[in-house]
Amino acid sequence: MKNIKNSIGLIIILSIFTGCSDVVEFDPHDEYAVTEIDYLQTESDYQTMAVSCYSPTQWLNQMVVIGDVASDNAVAGGENASDVLTLQNIDDFDYQLLANNSTLEDLWKSAYEGVNRTNYLLKYKDVNLLGNTVNFEGKEALFGEVRFLRAYYYFNLTRMFGDVPLFINDKLGINEFGSLQRAPQADVYAQIETDLLEAISVLSPTASQQGRITKYAAQALLGKVYLYQEKFDLAVPMLENVVNGPFSLIADYDSIFLLENENGPESIFEVQYSNGSPYYNWSGQTRGQGNYAVQQCGVRGLSGTADMPYNPGWSTNLPTQDLANAFEDGDQRKDATCFDVAAYAAANPSFNVTFKVAPFKNTDLYNKKYLPRKGQTSGQIELNYENNQRIIRYADVLLMAAEANLRATSGSAANAQMYLDMVRDRAFGDENHRVNATVQAIWDERRLELGMEGDRFFDLVRTGQAATVLGSGYSTATKGLFAIPQREIDISGLAQNEGY
């Protein structure tokens, strides 16, 4: 069956906002062949709109970048001190500038676009605008996917910004602008839990199309949501549903992130990217169907022979030497995470590799997991890499389940040890590097296993380690939250987070 990554597109619903009430003679069909009232009349309409609900997941790729740049795992890098300023501000903890950070604002808008789309479709689940019911096989499961997506958008919003506007009954219309206020984070999490539990009840364990949401993906995300709220007794059984599922660890860690291993045996949830419709819009770099974050982490000025596999990039989101030094000798994850281009050039003289040393905040390392590769982009190459982002992997679930078991009132220390052993045995290719499963050991393992995958900063915050690990530049007054975009404050009168 066709992969959903080749199906995701932007679905434009016309007449999203109602016009003035006194224009009673106007028939929108005079200008548009299809209007909102004509839509959702067939199974195909529902299927197409559901696919459009996936699209904003693609636009959130900078969440992954920020999750490491804001931590001790990576620096912003770039060409000079004025390059990628939005990432520089986050990297440098320039708190006075973050309210006007365009990357943070874009993530806010992207997530709420996802909320709007999912809300709209959920509103007309049972009855469309004409009062008709459209039934078809698999409809309940389709709406399970939509509920998962809404939960995913709200999860990203609340772990970044804390208390956020919460609305679930419809898309946000023009009349609501300025009226919604921030809901307590506990209420946002409660809605996320409700959506995921409903999704779990109707989703299939297997995907109807490669890349679609499954029951296991919903269980894994709910387990993560429980972990963030320290609901460990609920997290244990939820995560162990996935631990005991049909997943396995790929022996060659480096190969997980290759294009040919997308949606593989270790994959639980991936954001699907494609380049079948090349994108050229530099004023909306993240709005295409390709993964813009890949270009960012490539080696600046890289070139070599035709068979040298890598493309050049912009030398941003650079792993730190501190991250590289955290790996023990023999851990295959080090070279699969931290790419030393000078060592690569020396080891492969036949490729005639040349490159420019990263001009700003050079660490001599690059993000190997998403290093841009030849043949994986098209059109405007920087915007159209088709590499999926691995959002939840089996190893991630094993480590979450290990932590939850140790922190639950009736968890299994034996299970925690077994799950940690599985991760470390794969990393070293033997059973000689096992360590005792303590909570701190699992937290440390998450850094190594998930390095440069966007979890590190959020893990430091949720585990209370941020101030100690990140040092004096990090402000505890922010409570690990980012600034609410100033434009949202100006329009809606939202209160700003503390510390900004």
C-alpha positions as CSV (number, residue, x, y, z in Angstrom):
1,M,0.0,0.0,0.0
2,K,1.2,3.5,-0.7
3,N,3.2,5.0,2.1
4,I,1.5,7.9,3.8
5,K,4.7,10.0,3.5
6,N,3.8,10.3,-0.2
7,S,0.2,11.2,0.5
8,I,0.6,14.0,3.0
9,G,-0.3,17.4,1.5
10,L,-1.9,20.6,2.4
11,I,-5.7,20.5,2.2
12,I,-7.2,23.9,1.9
13,I,-10.8,24.1,3.3
14,L,-12.4,27.2,1.8
15,S,-14.6,29.6,3.7
16,I,-12.9,28.6,7.0
17,F,-14.1,31.8,8.6
18,T,-17.7,33.1,8.3
19,G,-18.3,36.3,6.5
20,C,-20.3,39.3,7.6
21,S,-23.8,38.3,8.6
22,D,-25.5,41.0,6.5
23,V,-24.2,39.6,3.1
24,V,-27.1,37.3,2.8
25,E,-27.3,37.1,-1.0
26,F,-23.8,35.9,-1.5
27,D,-23.5,32.3,-2.6
28,P,-19.9,31.1,-2.2
29,H,-20.4,28.8,-5.2
30,D,-20.3,32.0,-7.3
31,E,-16.5,32.1,-6.6
32,Y,-15.5,28.6,-5.5
33,A,-16.3,25.2,-7.0
34,V,-16.0,23.6,-3.5
35,T,-16.8,25.2,-0.2
36,E,-16.8,24.0,3.3
37,I,-20.4,22.8,3.1
38,D,-19.6,20.6,0.1
39,Y,-16.8,18.8,1.9
40,L,-16.9,15.6,4.0
41,Q,-19.5,14.0,1.8
42,T,-17.6,10.8,1.0
43,E,-15.2,8.4,2.6
44,S,-12.5,9.9,0.3
45,D,-13.1,13.4,1.8
46,Y,-12.6,12.0,5.3
47,Q,-9.5,10.1,4.4
48,T,-8.0,13.1,2.6
49,M,-8.7,15.4,5.5
50,A,-7.3,12.9,8.0
51,V,-4.1,12.9,6.0
52,S,-4.0,16.7,6.1
53,C,-4.1,16.4,9.9
54,Y,-0.7,14.7,9.7
55,S,0.9,17.6,7.8
56,P,1.8,19.9,10.7
57,T,3.8,17.1,12.3
58,Q,6.3,17.7,9.4
59,W,6.5,21.4,10.3
60,L,7.6,20.7,13.9
61,N,11.1,19.5,12.9
62,Q,12.7,22.3,14.8
63,M,11.4,20.8,18.1
64,V,14.0,18.1,17.6
65,V,16.7,20.7,17.0
66,I,15.8,22.8,19.9
67,G,15.6,19.8,22.2
68,D,19.3,19.4,21.9
69,V,20.6,22.9,21.2
70,A,18.9,24.1,24.5
71,S,20.8,21.3,26.3
72,D,24.3,20.2,26.9
73,N,24.1,18.0,23.8
74,A,24.5,20.5,21.0
75,V,25.4,24.1,20.1
76,A,23.7,26.2,17.5
77,G,26.8,26.6,15.3
78,G,26.4,28.3,12.0
79,E,28.4,30.6,9.8
80,N,28.9,33.4,12.3
81,A,27.4,35.0,15.5
82,S,24.6,36.5,13.4
83,D,23.7,33.2,11.7
84,V,20.6,31.2,12.8
85,L,19.9,33.8,15.4
86,T,16.8,32.1,16.7
87,L,18.9,29.0,17.6
88,Q,21.7,31.2,18.9
89,N,19.3,32.9,21.3
90,I,18.1,29.5,22.6
91,D,21.6,28.1,22.8
92,D,22.9,31.2,24.7
93,F,19.8,31.5,27.1
94,D,19.1,35.0,25.8
95,Y,15.8,35.1,27.7
96,Q,15.1,38.7,26.9
97,L,15.0,37.8,23.2
98,L,13.0,34.6,23.2
99,A,9.5,36.2,23.3
100,N,10.3,37.5,19.8
101,N,11.9,34.3,18.6
102,S,10.5,33.4,15.2
103,T,11.3,29.7,15.5
104,L,9.4,29.4,18.7
105,E,6.5,31.3,17.2
106,D,6.5,29.0,14.2
107,L,6.4,25.9,16.4
108,W,3.4,27.5,18.3
109,K,1.6,28.3,15.1
110,S,2.3,24.9,13.6
111,A,1.1,23.0,16.6
112,Y,-2.1,25.0,16.7
113,E,-2.7,24.5,13.0
114,G,-2.6,20.8,13.8
115,V,-5.1,21.4,16.6
116,N,-7.4,23.3,14.3
117,R,-7.3,20.6,11.7
118,T,-8.0,17.8,14.1
119,N,-10.7,19.7,15.9
120,Y,-12.5,20.4,12.6
121,L,-12.5,16.8,11.5
122,L,-13.6,15.6,15.0
123,K,-16.5,18.0,15.0
124,Y,-17.9,16.4,11.9
125,K,-17.1,12.8,12.8
126,D,-20.7,11.7,13.1
127,V,-22.7,14.2,11.1
128,N,-21.3,16.5,8.4
129,L,-22.4,20.1,7.7
130,L,-25.4,18.9,5.7
131,G,-26.6,16.7,8.6
132,N,-25.6,13.5,6.8
133,T,-23.7,10.6,8.3
134,V,-21.0,9.1,6.2
135,N,-20.1,5.6,7.3
136,F,-17.3,3.4,6.0
137,E,-15.1,0.6,7.2
138,G,-12.2,1.7,9.4
139,K,-13.8,5.1,10.3
140,E,-13.4,4.6,14.1
141,A,-9.7,3.7,13.7
142,L,-9.2,6.7,11.4
143,F,-10.5,9.0,14.1
144,G,-8.3,7.3,16.5
145,E,-5.4,8.5,14.4
146,V,-6.8,12.0,14.5
147,R,-7.2,12.0,18.3
148,F,-3.6,10.8,18.6
149,L,-2.5,13.7,16.4
150,R,-4.4,16.3,18.5
151,A,-2.8,14.8,21.6
152,Y,0.6,15.0,20.0
153,Y,0.2,18.7,19.1
154,Y,-1.0,19.6,22.6
155,F,1.8,17.5,24.2
156,N,4.4,19.5,22.3
157,L,2.7,22.8,23.2
158,T,2.5,22.1,26.9
159,R,6.0,20.7,27.4
160,M,7.4,23.8,25.6
161,F,5.1,26.5,27.0
162,G,3.3,25.1,30.0
163,D,-0.2,26.5,30.4
164,V,-1.6,27.0,26.9
165,P,-5.0,27.8,25.3
166,L,-7.0,24.7,25.2
167,F,-10.0,24.2,22.8
168,I,-11.3,21.0,21.4
169,N,-14.8,21.5,20.0
170,D,-14.0,23.3,16.8
171,K,-11.3,25.1,14.8
172,L,-10.4,28.5,16.2
173,G,-12.5,31.0,14.2
174,I,-11.9,34.7,13.7
175,N,-14.5,35.6,16.4
176,E,-12.4,33.7,19.0
177,F,-9.2,35.6,18.4
178,G,-8.3,37.4,21.6
179,S,-10.8,35.5,23.7
180,L,-9.0,32.3,24.7
181,Q,-6.8,32.3,27.7
182,R,-4.2,29.8,28.9
183,A,-5.5,26.7,30.5
184,P,-3.6,25.1,33.4
185,Q,-1.1,22.5,32.3
186,A,-3.0,19.8,34.3
187,D,-6.1,20.4,32.2
188,V,-4.1,20.2,29.0
189,Y,-2.6,16.9,30.1
190,A,-6.0,15.6,31.1
191,Q,-7.3,16.3,27.6
192,I,-4.2,14.6,26.1
193,E,-4.9,11.5,28.2
194,T,-8.5,11.5,27.2
195,D,-7.6,11.7,23.5
196,L,-5.0,9.0,23.7
197,L,-7.2,6.6,25.7
198,E,-9.9,7.0,23.1
199,A,-7.4,6.4,20.4
200,I,-6.1,3.3,22.0
201,S,-9.6,1.9,22.3
202,V,-10.1,2.0,18.5
203,L,-6.7,1.8,16.8
204,S,-5.3,-1.3,15.3
205,P,-1.9,-2.7,16.4
206,T,-0.9,-2.7,12.8
207,A,-0.9,0.3,10.4
208,S,-3.3,0.5,7.6
209,Q,-0.6,2.3,5.6
210,Q,3.1,2.5,6.4
211,G,3.7,5.5,8.6
212,R,0.2,5.7,10.1
213,I,-0.5,5.8,13.8
214,T,-1.1,2.5,15.5
215,K,-2.3,1.4,18.9
216,Y,1.3,0.9,20.0
217,A,2.2,4.5,19.1
218,A,-0.7,5.8,21.2
219,Q,0.3,3.6,24.1
220,A,3.9,4.8,23.9
221,L,2.9,8.4,23.8
222,L,0.5,8.0,26.7
223,G,3.2,6.3,28.7
224,K,5.5,9.2,28.0
225,V,2.8,11.7,29.0
226,Y,2.3,9.8,32.3
227,L,6.1,9.9,32.8
228,Y,6.2,13.6,32.3
229,Q,3.5,13.9,35.0
230,E,5.2,11.4,37.3
231,K,2.3,9.1,37.1
232,F,4.6,6.1,37.3
233,D,2.0,3.5,38.3
234,L,0.0,4.3,35.2
235,A,3.1,4.5,33.0
236,V,4.4,1.0,33.8
237,P,1.5,-1.0,32.3
238,M,1.0,1.4,29.5
239,L,4.6,1.2,28.4
240,E,4.9,-2.5,28.9
241,N,2.1,-3.0,26.4
242,V,4.7,-1.7,23.9
243,V,7.7,-3.4,25.4
244,N,5.8,-6.7,24.8
245,G,4.8,-5.7,21.3
246,P,6.2,-6.8,18.0
247,F,9.3,-4.5,18.1
248,S,13.0,-5.3,18.3
249,L,16.3,-3.5,18.5
250,I,18.3,-3.3,15.3
251,A,21.8,-4.7,15.9
252,D,23.5,-2.1,13.8
253,Y,22.6,1.2,15.7
254,D,24.0,3.4,12.9
255,S,21.6,1.9,10.3
256,I,18.5,2.9,12.2
257,F,18.6,6.3,10.7
258,L,19.2,5.3,7.1
259,L,16.5,6.0,4.6
260,E,16.1,2.3,3.9
261,N,15.4,1.5,7.5
262,E,12.5,4.0,8.0
263,N,9.5,2.5,9.7
264,G,11.6,-0.5,10.7
265,P,11.3,-3.0,13.5
266,E,12.4,-0.4,16.1
267,S,10.1,2.3,14.9
268,I,7.0,3.1,16.9
269,F,6.3,6.7,15.7
270,E,8.0,8.5,12.9
271,V,7.2,11.8,11.3
272,Q,7.0,11.0,7.6
273,Y,8.8,13.2,5.0
274,S,9.0,13.0,1.3
275,N,10.3,15.0,-1.7
276,G,7.9,13.9,-4.4
277,S,6.6,17.5,-4.7
278,P,9.7,19.6,-4.4
279,Y,9.3,22.7,-2.3
280,Y,10.9,26.1,-3.1
281,N,9.4,28.6,-0.5
282,W,12.3,30.2,1.4
283,S,9.8,32.3,3.3
284,G,8.3,29.1,4.8
285,Q,11.2,26.7,5.1
286,T,9.4,24.2,7.3
287,R,6.1,24.1,5.3
288,G,7.1,21.7,2.6
289,Q,6.9,17.9,2.8
290,G,10.7,17.5,3.2
291,N,12.7,17.6,6.4
292,Y,14.4,20.9,6.6
293,A,16.3,19.9,9.7
294,V,18.5,17.6,7.7
295,Q,20.2,20.3,5.8
296,Q,20.9,22.2,8.9
297,C,23.3,19.7,10.5
298,G,25.4,18.9,7.4
299,V,29.1,19.7,7.1
300,R,29.7,23.1,5.6
301,G,31.5,23.1,2.2
302,L,31.7,19.3,2.1
303,S,32.8,17.8,-1.2
304,G,34.5,14.7,-2.5
305,T,34.3,12.1,-5.2
306,A,31.0,11.0,-6.7
307,D,30.8,8.0,-4.5
308,M,31.4,9.9,-1.3
309,P,27.9,9.5,0.2
310,Y,27.3,12.8,2.0
311,N,25.9,16.2,0.9
312,P,27.1,19.5,2.4
313,G,25.0,21.5,4.9
314,W,25.1,24.5,7.2
315,S,27.0,23.3,10.2
316,T,24.3,24.0,12.7
317,N,23.0,21.8,15.6
318,L,26.5,20.6,16.3
319,P,27.1,17.8,18.9
320,T,29.3,19.0,21.8
321,Q,32.5,17.3,22.9
322,D,30.8,16.9,26.2
323,L,28.3,14.6,24.6
324,A,31.0,12.7,22.7
325,N,33.0,12.2,25.9
326,A,30.0,10.8,27.7
327,F,30.2,7.6,25.6
328,E,32.4,4.8,26.8
329,D,35.0,3.1,24.6
330,G,33.3,0.4,22.4
331,D,29.9,2.1,22.4
332,Q,28.7,2.0,18.8
333,R,26.3,4.9,19.4
334,K,29.2,7.4,19.6
335,D,30.2,7.3,16.0
336,A,26.6,6.9,15.0
337,T,25.7,10.2,16.8
338,C,28.8,12.3,16.6
339,F,30.3,12.6,13.1
340,D,34.0,13.6,13.1
341,V,34.5,14.7,9.5
342,A,38.3,15.1,9.8
343,A,38.6,11.5,11.0
344,Y,36.2,10.4,8.2
345,A,38.4,12.1,5.6
346,A,41.5,10.5,7.0
347,A,39.9,7.1,7.0
348,N,38.6,7.4,3.5
349,P,41.4,9.0,1.4
350,S,39.9,7.7,-1.9
351,F,36.9,10.0,-1.4
352,N,39.2,13.1,-1.6
353,V,37.1,14.8,1.1
354,T,37.4,18.5,1.6
355,F,35.3,20.7,4.0
356,K,35.2,24.0,5.8
357,V,35.6,23.9,9.6
358,A,32.4,25.0,11.2
359,P,33.0,28.8,11.4
360,F,31.1,29.5,14.6
361,K,31.1,27.5,17.9
362,N,33.0,24.7,16.2
363,T,33.0,21.4,18.0
364,D,34.6,19.4,15.3
365,L,31.5,17.2,15.3
366,Y,28.3,16.9,13.3
367,N,24.9,15.2,13.8
368,K,25.5,11.9,12.2
369,K,21.9,10.7,12.7
370,Y,20.5,13.2,10.2
371,L,23.6,14.0,8.2
372,P,22.4,15.0,4.7
373,R,23.1,12.2,2.1
374,K,23.2,12.2,-1.7
375,G,20.1,11.0,-3.5
376,Q,17.7,11.8,-0.7
377,T,16.6,15.2,-1.8
378,S,15.3,16.9,-4.9
379,G,14.3,20.3,-6.3
380,Q,15.5,23.0,-3.8
381,I,17.7,20.4,-2.1
382,E,18.0,22.2,1.2
383,L,14.2,22.0,1.8
384,N,13.4,18.6,0.5
385,Y,15.2,15.8,2.3
386,E,13.0,12.8,2.7
387,N,14.5,11.4,5.9
388,N,11.9,10.7,8.5
389,Q,12.4,11.9,12.1
390,R,12.3,9.1,14.6
391,I,10.1,10.4,17.3
392,I,9.5,7.3,19.5
393,R,11.8,4.3,19.1
394,Y,11.6,1.0,20.9
395,A,14.8,1.8,22.8
396,D,13.2,5.0,24.1
397,V,10.2,2.9,25.3
398,L,12.5,0.4,27.0
399,L,14.2,3.2,28.9
400,M,10.9,4.9,29.8
401,A,9.6,1.6,31.1
402,A,12.8,1.0,33.1
403,E,12.5,4.4,34.7
404,A,8.8,4.0,35.4
405,N,9.3,0.6,37.0
406,L,11.9,2.0,39.4
407,R,9.8,5.0,40.4
408,A,6.4,3.3,40.6
409,T,5.1,2.2,44.0
410,S,4.9,-1.4,42.8
411,G,7.2,-1.5,39.8
412,S,9.6,-4.3,39.0
413,A,13.3,-3.6,39.6
414,A,14.0,-6.8,37.7
415,N,12.2,-5.5,34.6
416,A,14.0,-2.2,34.9
417,Q,17.3,-4.0,34.9
418,M,16.3,-6.2,31.9
419,Y,15.2,-3.2,29.8
420,L,18.4,-1.3,30.5
421,D,20.5,-4.4,29.8
422,M,18.8,-4.7,26.4
423,V,19.7,-1.2,25.4
424,R,23.3,-1.4,26.6
425,D,23.9,-4.9,25.1
426,R,22.9,-3.6,21.7
427,A,25.1,-0.5,22.2
428,F,28.2,-2.6,22.9
429,G,27.4,-5.8,21.1
430,D,28.0,-7.9,24.3
431,E,26.8,-8.4,27.8
432,N,30.0,-7.1,29.4
433,H,29.0,-3.5,29.8
434,R,25.9,-3.8,32.0
435,V,25.4,-1.4,34.9
436,N,23.1,-1.5,37.8
437,A,19.7,-0.1,37.0
438,T,19.3,3.0,39.1
439,V,17.2,6.0,38.1
440,Q,20.3,8.1,37.4
441,A,21.8,5.4,35.3
442,I,18.7,5.3,33.2
443,W,18.6,9.0,32.8
444,D,22.3,9.0,31.8
445,E,21.5,6.2,29.3
446,R,18.7,8.2,27.7
447,R,21.3,10.9,26.9
448,L,23.5,8.4,25.1
449,E,20.7,6.4,23.4
450,L,18.7,9.4,22.3
451,G,21.4,12.0,21.7
452,M,20.5,14.5,18.9
453,E,16.9,13.2,18.7
454,G,15.4,16.1,20.6
455,D,14.6,14.7,24.0
456,R,17.6,15.9,26.1
457,F,16.4,19.3,27.2
458,F,13.0,18.1,28.1
459,D,14.4,15.2,30.0
460,L,16.6,17.5,32.0
461,V,13.6,19.7,32.9
462,R,11.2,16.9,33.8
463,T,13.8,15.1,35.9
464,G,14.9,18.3,37.8
465,Q,18.5,18.1,36.5
466,A,18.4,21.2,34.2
467,A,19.9,23.7,36.6
468,T,22.7,21.4,37.7
469,V,23.6,20.2,34.2
470,L,23.2,23.4,32.3
471,G,24.9,25.7,34.8
472,S,24.5,29.4,35.6
473,G,23.3,30.5,32.2
474,Y,20.1,28.5,32.7
475,S,17.4,30.4,34.6
476,T,15.4,28.4,37.1
477,A,12.8,31.2,37.0
478,T,11.6,29.9,33.7
479,K,10.8,26.5,35.1
480,G,12.1,25.0,31.9
481,L,9.5,26.6,29.8
482,F,10.0,28.7,26.7
483,A,8.6,32.2,26.2
484,I,5.0,32.6,24.9
485,P,5.4,34.3,21.5
486,Q,5.0,38.1,21.9
487,R,2.5,38.3,19.0
488,E,0.2,35.9,20.9
489,I,0.4,38.1,23.9
490,D,-0.3,41.2,21.9
491,I,-3.3,39.7,20.1
492,S,-4.8,37.7,22.9
493,G,-3.6,39.3,26.1
494,L,-2.0,36.0,27.3
495,A,0.2,36.2,30.3
496,Q,3.9,35.6,29.7
497,N,5.8,32.8,31.3
498,E,7.9,33.6,34.3
499,G,11.5,34.6,33.7
500,Y,10.9,36.5,30.5
